[in-house]
Amino acid sequence: MRVLVATAVPVERDAVARAFPEPGAEVSRPGVTLRRLPEGWDLLAAGVGPALAAASTAAALTAAALDGAPYGLVVSAGIGGGFAPDAPLGSLVVADEITAADLGAETADGFLPVTELGFGTVTHHPPAALVAAVAAATGARPGTVLTGSTVTGTAERAALLRARHPRALAEGMEGFGVAEAAAAHGVPVLELRAVSNPVGPRDRAAWRIGDALAALTDAFGKLAPVLTSWNPHDD
């Protein structure tokens, strides 16, 4: 099975690559450049935010399909914010729900997700058996991972998101975009986040980006055998 791993930025892609014994080679495709690793793994620095992540992931998926070698799984991976106390710094979260936190409309009665406006979707569900296997192999906690175009920077916003999404463990900026592209191609999706900072007031002195990147590398060292042996028919 071929696997596409989409990160936001090159430093996250490189953290994933360090989990593999060979560095791989750069491969250009229309609109994207991939790092191709042995055994069918391609790594993509897809860009920051759901729109660019969706566009880049869709380009890679389309190129693979046209090459006659489609992917069997897409993984959105990277670092992100964790909701305290459930997702502390350095911990791992695997999404059992990938949810767009701000896709909808503000009304006098509060926020309405796009689904309540009568169109679209706000949540994608990764394969349950795969989520369980990843959690068991890596120690990642399963839960909702939120996607937003704006990173949370206040305690009030963090509390509001947690009230709307009680199962939320982490926040990122790309997962839902990657999931939308995967869904358009009929490919299952997974999201894995290593927590680098708490969701809430921005305090860069408290961020632990290096620790989170190391946790991401360690996770993919344990994750690779799980994904290689995963059978989509188990879900």
SERO-4910 file (N, C-alpha, C, O; in steps of 0.05 Angstrom, whole numbers):
BEGIN
 pado doro    nc1    nc2    nc3   cac1   cac2   cac3    cc1    cc2    cc3    oc1    oc2    oc3
  Met    A     17    -24      0      0      0      0     17     25      0     36     27     16
  Arg    A     12     44    -18     26     69    -18     13     89      1    -11     90      3
  Val    A     30    103     16     21    122     36     32    149     30     55    153     24
  Leu    A     14    169     31     22    197     28     20    211     55     -2    211     68
  Val    A     42    222     65     42    236     90     44    266     84     64    275     72
  Ala    A     24    281     92     23    310     87     28    325    113     13    323    132
  Thr    A     50    340    113     56    358    136     52    387    127     48    392    103
  Ala    A     52    406    145     49    434    138     75    445    126     76    457    105
  Val    A     97    440    140    123    453    134    145    433    132    143    411    143
  Pro    A    168    440    119    189    421    115    201    410    141    209    386    142
  Val    A    202    425    163    213    415    187    197    392    198    209    373    210
  Glu    A    171    392    195    154    369    203    159    346    184    161    323    193
  Arg    A    160    351    158    166    329    139    193    316    146    195    292    145
  Asp    A    213    332    153    239    321    159    239    304    184    253    285    187
  Ala    A    222    313    204    219    297    228    207    269    222    216    249    234
  Val    A    188    268    204    177    243    196    198    226    181    201    202    186
  Ala    A    213    239    164    233    224    148    255    212    165    265    191    158
  Arg    A    261    224    188    282    213    206    274    186    218    291    172    228
  Ala    A    248    179    216    240    153    227    247    130    208    243    107    215
  Phe    A    256    137    184    261    117    163    291    114    159    306    134    162
  Pro    A    301     90    152    330     86    150    343    100    126    367    105    127
  Glu    A    328    106    106    339    119     82    326    146     78    302    149     83
  Pro    A    341    167     69    330    194     67    311    198     45    294    216     46
  Gly    A    311    181     24    293    183      2    304    204    -18    325    216    -14
  Ala    A    288    208    -39    296    227    -61    273    245    -67    250    238    -64
  Glu    A    279    269    -76    259    288    -84    248    281   -112    262    275   -130
  Val    A    221    282   -113    207    275   -138    188    298   -144    171    305   -127
  Ser    A    189    310   -168    171    331   -175    147    321   -189    149    303   -207
  Arg    A    124    331   -182     99    326   -195     85    352   -200     92    372   -187
  Pro    A     65    354   -217     52    380   -223     42    393   -198     24    383   -184
  Gly    A     54    416   -191     45    431   -168     57    424   -142     54    439   -122
  Val    A     71    401   -140     82    393   -114    109    379   -118    116    369   -140
  Thr    A    125    378    -96    149    363    -95    147    344    -72    141    352    -49
  Leu    A    153    318    -77    150    298    -57    178    288    -49    197    288    -65
  Arg    A    181    278    -24    204    263    -17    195    233    -17    179    225     -1
  Arg    A    206    218    -35    198    190    -38    217    172    -22    241    172    -27
  Leu    A    205    157     -4    219    138     13    215    110      3    196    105    -13
  Pro    A    231     91     12    226     63      4    199     53     13    187     64     31
  Glu    A    191     31      1    166     16      9    141     33      6    122     28     21
  Gly    A    141     51    -13    116     64    -20    107     88     -3     84     94     -3
  Trp    A    126    101     11    120    124     27    128    149     13    151    152      4
  Asp    A    110    168     10    116    195     -1    110    216     20     89    215     33
  Leu    A    128    235     24    125    256     44    121    283     29    136    289     10
  Leu    A    102    298     38     95    323     24     93    345     45     77    343     64
  Ala    A    108    367     41    104    391     57     83    407     42     88    422     23
  Ala    A     58    404     51     35    414     36     29    443     39     14    455     23
  Gly    A     40    456     60     34    484     64     17    488     88      4    470     98
  Val    A     16    513     98      2    520    122    -27    528    116    -32    543     97
  Gly    A    -45    518    132    -73    525    129    -89    504    113    -77    490     96
  Pro    A   -115    502    118   -131    481    105   -133    484     75   -134    464     61
  Ala    A   -134    508     64   -137    512     35   -113    502     20   -115    486      1
  Leu    A    -89    511     28    -65    503     14    -59    473     19    -50    459      0
  Ala    A    -65    463     43    -61    435     48    -79    418     31    -70    397     20
  Ala    A   -104    426     27   -122    412     10   -113    412    -19   -113    391    -32
  Ala    A   -105    435    -29    -96    438    -57    -71    421    -62    -70    406    -82
  Ser    A    -52    422    -45    -27    407    -49    -32    377    -47    -21    361    -63
  Thr    A    -48    369    -27    -54    340    -24    -69    330    -48    -64    308    -58
  Ala    A    -89    346    -58   -104    338    -81    -86    335   -106    -90    317   -122
  Ala    A    -67    353   -109    -48    351   -131    -32    326   -130    -28    312   -151
  Ala    A    -22    319   -106     -6    294   -104    -23    270   -109    -14    251   -121
  Leu    A    -48    270    -99    -66    247   -103    -73    244   -133    -74    221   -143
  Thr    A    -78    266   -146    -85    265   -174    -61    255   -191    -65    238   -209
  Ala    A    -37    265   -185    -13    256   -199     -9    226   -196     -2    212   -215
  Ala    A    -13    216   -171     -9    187   -166    -30    171   -182    -23    150   -193
  Ala    A    -54    180   -182    -75    166   -197    -69    165   -226    -73    144   -239
  Leu    A    -60    187   -237    -54    188   -266    -29    171   -272    -27    161   -295
  Asp    A    -11    168   -253     12    150   -257      4    121   -255     21    103   -261
  Gly    A    -21    115   -247    -29     87   -244    -20     75   -219    -20     50   -216
  Ala    A    -12     91   -199     -2     81   -173    -15     97   -151     -1    112   -137
  Pro    A    -41     95   -147    -55    111   -127    -47    104    -99    -38     82    -93
  Tyr    A    -51    124    -81    -46    119    -53    -69    104    -40    -92    106    -48
  Gly    A    -61     88    -20    -82     73     -5    -89     87     21   -109     80     34
  Leu    A    -73    107     30    -78    121     55    -64    148     54    -42    151     43
  Val    A    -77    168     65    -66    195     68    -64    201     98    -83    196    113
  Val    A    -40    210    107    -36    217    135    -30    247    137    -10    256    126
  Ser    A    -46    261    152    -40    289    160    -24    288    186    -34    278    206
  Ala    A      1    298    185     18    295    208     32    321    214     37    337    196
  Gly    A     38    325    240     53    349    247     51    355    277     42    338    292
  Ile    A     59    379    284     56    387    312     32    405    314     21    414    294
  Gly    A     23    410    338     -1    427    342     -5    433    371     10    425    388
  Gly    A    -27    448    376    -34    455    403    -50    433    416    -66    419    403
  Gly    A    -46    430    442    -62    410    457    -79    423    478    -71    443    490
  Phe    A   -103    412    482   -121    423    502   -113    411    529   -115    387    534
  Ala    A   -105    428    547    -98    420    574   -123    413    590   -144    425    586
  Pro    A   -122    393    608    -98    377    615    -96    351    600    -78    335    604
  Asp    A   -115    347    581   -117    320    568    -95    314    548    -88    291    544
  Ala    A    -83    335    536    -62    331    516    -38    349    524    -35    371    512
  Pro    A    -22    340    542      1    356    552     23    358    531     23    344    511
  Leu    A     42    376    536     64    380    518     80    354    514     85    340    533
  Gly    A     86    349    489    101    325    482     85    300    478     95    280    469
  Ser    A     59    302    483     42    278    479     33    276    450     37    295    435
  Leu    A     21    254    444     11    248    417    -19    245    417    -31    235    436
  Val    A    -31    256    396    -60    253    392    -65    242    364    -54    251    345
  Val    A    -82    222    363    -91    211    337   -121    217    335   -137    211    353
  Ala    A   -129    228    312   -156    237    309   -175    214    303   -170    198    284
  Asp    A   -196    211    318   -219    194    310   -241    211    297   -259    201    285
  Glu    A   -238    238    300   -254    257    285   -236    280    277   -221    291    293
  Ile    A   -237    288    251   -223    311    241   -243    332    234   -259    329    215
  Thr    A   -244    353    250   -267    372    249   -257    400    243   -238    410    255
  Ala    A   -271    413    224   -266    442    218   -280    458    240   -304    457    243
  Ala    A   -264    473    255   -275    487    278   -289    513    271   -306    522    286
  Asp    A   -282    525    248   -293    551    242   -306    553    214   -307    574    202
  Leu    A   -316    530    204   -329    529    178   -359    531    183   -372    511    189
  Gly    A   -370    555    179   -398    559    183   -405    589    184   -394    604    169
  Ala    A   -424    596    202   -433    624    203   -437    632    232   -447    617    248
  Glu    A   -430    657    238   -437    668    263   -465    680    262   -471    694    243
  Thr    A   -481    675    282   -508    685    283   -513    698    310   -496    696    328
  Ala    A   -536    711    313   -543    723    338   -546    702    360   -543    708    384
  Asp    A   -551    677    352   -554    656    371   -529    639    374   -529    619    388
  Gly    A   -507    648    362   -482    633    364   -473    622    337   -484    628    316
  Phe    A   -452    606    338   -440    595    314   -457    572    303   -466    554    319
  Leu    A   -460    571    277   -474    549    263   -454    536    244   -444    549    226
  Pro    A   -448    510    248   -430    496    229   -444    494    202   -468    496    200
  Val    A   -428    491    181   -438    491    154   -459    470    150   -477    473    133
  Thr    A   -457    448    164   -477    427    161   -505    436    170   -525    428    158
  Glu    A   -506    453    190   -532    463    199   -543    485    180   -566    493    182
  Leu    A   -526    494    162   -535    513    141   -546    498    117   -556    510     98
  Gly    A   -543    471    118   -555    455     97   -537    445     75   -546    435     55
  Phe    A   -511    448     79   -492    438     58   -465    432     70   -458    441     92
  Gly    A   -449    417     55   -422    412     64   -419    392     87   -439    380     95
  Thr    A   -395    390     97   -389    373    120   -369    388    137   -354    405    127
  Val    A   -368    381    162   -348    393    180   -331    372    194   -312    379    208
  Thr    A   -337    346    190   -323    325    204   -317    302    185   -335    293    170
  His    A   -293    292    186   -285    267    173   -277    247    194   -264    254    214
  His    A   -284    222    190   -278    201    209   -257    181    198   -263    167    179
  Pro    A   -233    181    209   -213    162    201   -222    133    207   -240    130    225
  Pro    A   -211    113    194   -220     85    200   -215     78    229   -193     81    240
  Ala    A   -236     68    242   -235     63    271   -214     43    278   -200     46    298
  Ala    A   -212     21    263   -193      0    270   -164     10    267   -147      3    283
  Leu    A   -160     28    247   -133     39    244   -127     58    266   -104     58    277
  Val    A   -145     75    274   -141     93    297   -134     77    322   -115     85    336
  Ala    A   -148     56    327   -142     39    351   -115     27    349   -100     26    369
  Ala    A   -107     18    325    -80      5    322    -58     26    326    -38     20    338
  Val    A    -62     50    315    -43     71    318    -40     79    348    -18     83    357
  Ala    A    -63     82    361    -62     89    390    -47     68    406    -31     75    423
  Ala    A    -52     43    400    -38     21    414     -8     21    409      8     16    427
  Ala    A      0     26    384     28     25    377     44     49    386     67     46    394
  Thr    A     32     72    387     47     97    393     41    109    420     56    126    429
  Gly    A     20    100    433     12    113    458     -4    139    453    -10    153    473
  Ala    A    -11    144    428    -27    168    423    -55    166    434    -67    144    435
  Arg    A    -66    188    444    -93    188    454   -112    194    431   -108    214    417
  Pro    A   -133    178    427   -153    184    407   -173    205    416   -181    205    439
  Gly    A   -181    221    397   -201    242    403   -204    260    379   -194    255    357
  Thr    A   -219    282    383   -224    301    361   -200    319    358   -189    330    377
  Val    A   -191    323    333   -171    343    327   -185    364    310   -196    358    289
  Leu    A   -183    389    319   -196    411    306   -177    424    286   -153    425    289
  Thr    A   -189    434    264   -174    449    244   -186    477    243   -210    481    242
  Gly    A   -168    497    244   -176    524    241   -157    540    223   -134    533    221
  Ser    A   -168    560    211   -151    578    194   -136    598    211   -117    610    202
  Thr    A   -145    601    236   -132    619    255   -125    604    280   -142    591    292
  Val    A   -100    605    288    -92    591    313   -104    605    337   -104    630    338
  Thr    A   -113    590    356   -124    601    381   -103    615    397    -81    605    400
  Gly    A   -109    639    406    -90    655    421   -100    667    447    -85    682    459
  Thr    A   -124    659    455   -134    669    480   -147    646    496   -156    626    485
  Ala    A   -149    650    522   -162    630    539   -192    629    533   -204    608    534
  Glu    A   -204    652    526   -232    653    520   -239    636    495   -258    621    495
  Arg    A   -222    639    475   -227    623    450   -222    593    455   -237    577    445
  Ala    A   -202    586    471   -197    558    478   -221    546    493   -230    524    487
  Ala    A   -232    561    512   -256    552    527   -280    549    509   -296    530    512
  Leu    A   -283    568    490   -306    566    471   -304    542    454   -324    528    449
  Leu    A   -280    536    443   -277    513    426   -282    487    442   -294    469    432
  Arg    A   -272    486    466   -276    462    482   -305    458    489   -315    436    492
  Ala    A   -320    480    493   -348    478    499   -363    467    475   -382    451    477
  Arg    A   -355    476    450   -368    467    426   -360    438    419   -376    423    408
  His    A   -336    432    426   -325    405    419   -313    392    444   -289    393    448
  Pro    A   -330    380    461   -320    370    487   -299    348    484   -283    344    503
  Arg    A   -298    334    461   -278    313    458   -252    323    445   -234    307    438
  Ala    A   -250    349    440   -227    360    427   -202    356    444   -202    363    468
  Leu    A   -181    346    432   -155    342    446   -134    360    434   -115    368    448
  Ala    A   -136    367    408   -114    382    396   -126    400    374   -148    397    365
  Glu    A   -109    419    366   -116    438    345    -93    441    325    -70    442    333
  Gly    A   -100    440    300    -80    445    278    -93    462    257   -114    473    260
  Met    A    -78    465    235    -88    482    213    -91    468    186    -99    480    167
  Glu    A    -86    442    185    -85    428    159   -103    403    157   -111    396    135
  Gly    A   -109    390    180   -121    364    179   -146    362    162   -150    344    146
  Phe    A   -165    381    166   -190    380    152   -186    384    122   -199    371    106
  Gly    A   -167    402    114   -161    405     86   -150    380     73   -158    372     51
  Val    A   -132    367     87   -121    341     77   -143    321     75   -144    306     55
  Ala    A   -161    320     95   -182    301     95   -202    306     72   -212    286     60
  Glu    A   -208    331     66   -225    337     44   -214    327     17   -228    316      0
  Ala    A   -188    331     13   -175    321    -11   -176    291    -13   -181    280    -34
  Ala    A   -170    278      9   -171    249     10   -199    238      4   -202    219    -11
  Ala    A   -219    251     16   -247    242     11   -255    245    -18   -269    228    -29
  Ala    A   -245    267    -31   -252    271    -59   -241    249    -77   -251    243    -98
  His    A   -219    236    -67   -207    215    -82   -215    187    -72   -205    167    -82
  Gly    A   -232    186    -52   -241    161    -40   -219    146    -25   -219    122    -24
  Val    A   -200    161    -14   -177    149      1   -181    154     31   -187    177     38
  Pro    A   -177    134     48   -180    139     77   -158    158     87   -137    160     75
  Val    A   -164    171    110   -146    191    120   -141    186    150   -158    174    164
  Leu    A   -118    194    159   -110    192    187    -97    219    195    -84    232    178
  Glu    A   -101    228    220    -87    252    229    -73    246    255    -85    235    274
  Leu    A    -47    253    256    -30    248    280    -17    274    287     -3    286    270
  Arg    A    -20    283    312     -8    308    321      9    303    346      1    289    364
  Ala    A     33    315    346     49    317    370     46    344    382     48    364    368
  Val    A     41    346    408     33    371    421     58    387    428     75    378    443
  Ser    A     59    411    416     82    429    421     75    452    439     93    465    450
  Asn    A     50    458    443     42    481    459     13    477    468     -2    462    456
  Pro    A      5    490    490    -23    489    499    -40    507    481    -31    528    472
  Val    A    -65    498    476    -84    515    463    -93    537    482   -102    532    504
  Gly    A    -89    563    474    -96    585    492    -77    608    487    -68    612    465
  Pro    A    -72    624    507    -55    648    504    -28    640    492    -16    621    500
  Arg    A    -19    656    473      6    651    460     30    659    478     34    682    484
  Asp    A     45    638    486     69    642    503     91    626    490     95    603    497
  Arg    A    106    638    472    126    624    457    148    612    476    160    592    469
  Ala    A    152    624    498    172    613    517    164    586    527    181    570    536
  Ala    A    138    580    527    128    555    537    126    533    516    120    510    522
  Trp    A    130    541    491    128    521    469    152    501    471    174    508    479
  Arg    A    146    477    463    167    456    462    167    442    435    160    419    432
  Ile    A    175    458    415    173    449    387    193    426    383    186    406    369
  Gly    A    217    428    394    237    407    390    227    381    402    230    360    390
  Asp    A    215    382    426    205    358    438    182    345    422    180    321    419
  Ala    A    165    363    411    143    353    395    153    340    369    143    319    361
  Leu    A    173    352    356    184    340    332    197    313    337    195    295    322
  Ala    A    211    312    360    223    286    368    201    265    373    205    241    366
  Ala    A    179    273    385    157    254    390    145    245    364    137    222    361
  Leu    A    144    263    344    133    256    318    151    236    304    141    216    292
  Thr    A    177    240    306    196    220    294    193    193    307    191    173    294
  Asp    A    192    193    334    188    168    348    162    154    341    161    130    338
  Ala    A    141    170    338    115    158    331    116    145    304    105    123    301
  Phe    A    128    157    284    129    145    258    147    121    257    143    103    240
  Gly    A    167    119    274    182     95    276    165     71    285    170     48    276
  Lys    A    145     76    302    127     55    311    103     52    292     91     31    290
  Leu    A     97     74    277     73     75    261     77     60    234     58     47    224
  Ala    A    101     61    223    105     50    197     97     20    194     83     14    175
  Pro    A    104      3    213     95    -25    211     64    -28    213     53    -45    200
  Val    A     52    -11    229     23    -12    231      9     -5    205     -9    -19    196
  Leu    A     18     17    192      6     25    167     12      6    145     -5      1    127
  Thr    A     36     -5    145     43    -24    124     25    -49    125     18    -61    104
  Ser    A     19    -58    149      3    -82    152    -27    -78    153    -43    -97    154
  Trp    A    -36    -52    154    -64    -46    157    -80    -55    133    -72    -51    110
  Asn    A   -103    -68    138   -120    -76    116   -146    -59    117   -161    -61    137
  Pro    A   -151    -43     96   -175    -26     96   -201    -42    101   -220    -30    110
  His    A   -201    -67     94   -225    -83     98   -231    -89    127   -252   -100    133
  Asp    A   -211    -83    145   -216    -87    173   -236    -66    184   -247    -70    206
  Asp    A   -240    -44    170   -257    -23    179   -284    -23    165   -302     -7    170
***
